[in-house]
Amino acid sequence: MQPFIKEEEEYIKSKLVELGYEIKEVVLNVSSRPELGDYQFNGIMGLGKEYHKNPREIGQELVDLIKKDNKYKDINMAGPGFINISFSDEKLIKHANELNDNISINYQIDNPRTIFLDYGGANVAKALHVGHLRSANIGEALKRLAASLGNKAIADAHLGDWGRPIGLVMLELKKEHPDLPYFAENYKGEYPKESPVTNEDLMRMYPIASSKAKEDEEYMNEAREITAKFQSGDRGLIALWNHIMAVSKKDIKDSYDRLNTTFEVWEGESDADKYVPEMIEYLEKKRLVEDSQGARIIEVKEENDDHEVPPLLLVKSNGALSYETTDLACIWERMHKWKPDEIWYLTDSRQALHFEIVFRAAKKAQIVNEDTNLEFIPFGTMNGIDGKPFKTRDGGTMKLDDLLDLATKECEKRILPNISGKERENIANKVGISAVKYADLLPFRLTDYIFDPVKFSDLQGKTGPYLLYSTIRMKSLLSKANEENIAYKKVKVISDEYQRNIMVALLNINNVLLKSFESRSLNDICEHLYKITNIYNNFYYQNRILTETDKDKRETWLTLTKIVYDNNCKMLDILGIEVPDRM
C-alpha cells in the first residue's frame, strides 16, 4: 500500500500527463493557508515557464479536469497558480482507519539499501564528554529512521583504541607501578586475569599524562615509544591493552546506554589496523602509491577542484600510519564484511576535508563500488547559555554523564510528588534524556544551539518533557476507557475542526519521514511531533471524551487518540526517547 499523499501526488501527475504536460514529480505540501485547502501543489509556475504558457491557464486546465472525477471535497486555484486541495471526510476517515490497523503504513521508502553508520568515535581510557553528544544523538536517530523506513542499518562505535591516548595511560601506569609484569622485558609467565586499573584510574591518569606530554618533550617521546611498541604487538603491552579495553569499553557502553545510543558493531581503530598491510599491497599493485619526501601518498586532487585538496598521506616519513590510512582501512574492512550501499560518517564540520580526501582515495582505488555512497554528515555545536561551547563552571570540558545528570535533576522537579524511590529515579532519567535529546535534535543539524536545562525541561512549549507528558496522558485516557469497557475500534465520524486538523496532520507522516531522511536531520520529525501533539491537545481540551454520550463520537475520539499515541511512540522511538508509564 502506497502512503496516502504519494497516491495523491501520482494521481495529479497522471492528470497533468493527460493534459499533455510532462513533469518529473508532483509534490504536495501542507497548505500555508488552511482556509483554501488541506494541501497545496506549487509546481504549476514551473510548468508555465517550461511550456511558455500562463501558469493560471495550466492550473485552470488541471482544476477543471480533476473536478470531473469528483475526487476531492474541493480543488481550487489561487494567486499565480497555486492548486489547493481539500480532502473529503470519507477519505480522511478511511486513511485514519488504515493507520489504526497499521501505524507503519507510511513508514516506507523506495529502493531500501544497506547503510553503515559511523557515529561513535569515543577514545578508550577517556570519559565521554559533551562533544560526543551530537554525533551519538543524530547518528542513533538516523540509524533508527533508516531502519524504520525499511533499510538495513548497521552502526559501528569506531572506538579510538589504537592511538597515543592508550600509550599515554600505559606510560603513566608504568611511572606509578614500574614493577607490573606488563612492562618487564622477556617476561614468560601468565599475566594477571584481573585488570591492574579501574575506570577511575583511567579517568585520573589520562589528564595527568596528557598534561605532562604537553609540557615535557622527553615524556612525549616515551609516550610515542610505548605507543609504537604496543602497536607492534608487544606481548605484555597487548595484555595490558586488553585490560584497559575491557574496563573502558564497559564505561563507554554504560554512558551510551544511558543515552539510548546503540551499536551493532563495537570495533575500533585496532580492527582496521589488521587490514592495512593487504590494503597497501592492493594500492601498490594498482600503482596509486607515490613517494613524497620520504612519505608515501595517494594523489586525490582533481582538475576541476576549486579548493586545495592535499594527497592522502598513507605512510608518514617515520613509518607511522596516518589517521587517513586508518579510515581508508575501515572502508576496506566494511566493504568486505558488510558490503554496504552507503557509509555515513557523523562528526563535526572541522573534519570535512579529511573525509573528502579519504572518500576520493576509496573511489579512485575502487575500494568501493562506483555507486557506493560515501557521505560525511557534519553538525553544529551545542553551546552554553553564554553562547560559548558548553563547559563546566571551572571552564573545563563537561563529561557527558554530568550533562545528563544536570538535565535529570532539573526534570525531577516536574515529576508528581507521589512518585518516589527507584521509580522516581528511573522516570527522572527518562524525562531528562528526553529533554537533552529533543533539544539536540530540534534544530537543523548544522545549526549551533544553546542548551538551557531549565528551558528544555519545561512541561509547556517545544520540549521533550512536554511531548512525554502529553503522550502519557493519551495512554492514561485509553487505559481508563479499557477499565470502563468502552470499545474503540474505528474512526466513524468527523465532528469538529479540531478532530479534522488531527486527521489532516496524520496525512503528512511519510513526507516528514522522507524529508528527515533526505536531509539527514531530525528537525522535521521533531516539529511534526510537536505540531500533532499540540493539535491533539487543542482537541482534547475542547471535548470530554470519556463522558461523551454520542457513541460514534466517543469511539472515534478514542480511536483517534490511539492513532496519535501510536504515532508519537513510534516517532519518539526514532529519536531514541523512551516513554515512561507516568510522570
C-alpha positions, 0 to 999 in steps of 0.5 A: 500500500502506497502512503496516502499523499504519494497516491495523491501526488501520482494521481495529479501527475497522471492528470497533468500527463493527460493534459499533455504536460510532462513533469518529473514529480508532483509534490504536495505540501501542507497548505500555508493557508488552511482556509483554501485547502488541506494541501497545496501543489506549487509546481504549476509556475514551473510548468508555465515557464517550461511550456511558455504558457500562463501558469493560471491557464495550466492550473485552470486546465488541471482544476477543471479536469480533476473536478470531473472525477469528483475526487476531492471535497474541493480543488481550487486555484489561487494567486499565480497558480497555486492548486489547493486541495481539500480532502473529503471526510470519507477519505480522511476517515478511511486513511485514519482507519488504515493507520489504526490497523497499521501505524507503519503504513507510511513508514516506507521508502523506495529502493531500501539499501544497506547503510553503515553508520559511523557515529561513535568515535569515543577514545578508550581510557577517556570519559565521554564528554559533551562533544560526543553528544551530537554525533551519538544523538543524530547518528542513533536517530538516523540509524533508527529512521533508516531502519524504520523506513525499511533499510538495513542499518548497521552502526559501528562505535569506531572506538579510538583504541589504537592511538597515543591516548592508550600509550599515554595511560600505559606510560603513566601506569608504568611511572606509578607501578614500574614493577607490573609484569606488563612492562618487564622485558622477556617476561614468560609467565601468565599475566594477571586475569584481573585488570591492574586499573579501574575506570577511575584510574583511567579517568585520573591518569589520562589528564595527568599524562596528557598534561605532562606530554604537553609540557615535557618533550622527553615524556612525549617521546616515551609516550610515542615509544610505548605507543609504537611498541604496543602497536607492534604487538608487544606481548605484555603491552597487548595484555595490558591493552586488553585490560584497559579495553575491557574496563573502558569499553564497559564505561563507554557502553554504560554512558551510551546506554544511558543515552539510548545510543546503540551499536551493532558493531563495537570495533575500533581503530585496532580492527582496521589496523589488521587490514592495512598491510593487504590494503597497501599491497592492493594500492601498490599493485594498482600503482596509486602509491607515490613517494613524497619526501620520504612519505608515501601518498595517494594523489586525490586532487582533481582538475576541476577542484576549486579548493586545495585538496592535499594527497592522502598521506598513507605512510608518514616519513617515520613509518607511522600510519596516518589517521587517513590510512586508518579510515581508508582501512575501515572502508576496506574492512566494511566493504568486505564484511558488510558490503554496504550501499552507503557509509555515513560518517557523523562528526563535526564540520572541522573534519570535512576535508579529511573525509573528502580526501579519504572518500576520493582515495576509496573511489579512485582505488575502487575500494568501493563500488562506483555507486557506493555512497560515501557521505560525511554528515557534519553538525553544529555545536551545542553551546552554553547559555553564554553562547560559548561551547558548553563547559563546566563552571571551572571552564573545563570540558563537561563529561557527558554523564554530568550533562545528563545528570544536570538535565535529570535533576532539573526534570525531577522537579516536574515529576508528581510528588507521589512518585518516589524511590527507584521509580522516581529515579528511573522516570527522572532519567527518562524525562531528562534524556528526553529533554537533552535529546529533543533539544539536540535534535530540534534544530537543523543539524548544522545549526549551533544551539544553546542548551538551557536545562531549565528551558528544555525541561519545561512541561509547556512549549517545544520540549521533550518533557512536554511531548512525554507528558502529553503522550502519557496522558493519551495512554492514561485516557485509553487505559481508563476507557479499557477499565470502563469497557468502552470499545474503540475500534474505528474512526466513524465520524468527523465532528469538529475542526479540531478532530479534522486538523488531527486527521489532516496532520496524520496525512503528512507522516511519510513526507516528514519521514522522507524529508528527515531522511533526505536531509539527514536531520531530525528537525522535521520529525521533531516539529511534526511531533510537536505540531500533532501533539499540540493539535491533539491537545487543542482537541482534547481540551475542547471535548470530554471524551470519556463522558461523551454520550454520542457513541460514534463520537466517543469511539472515534475520539478514542480511536483517534487518540490511539492513532496519535499515541501510536504515532508519537511512540513510534516517532519518539522511538526514532529519536531514541526517547523512551516513554515512561508509564507516568510522570 
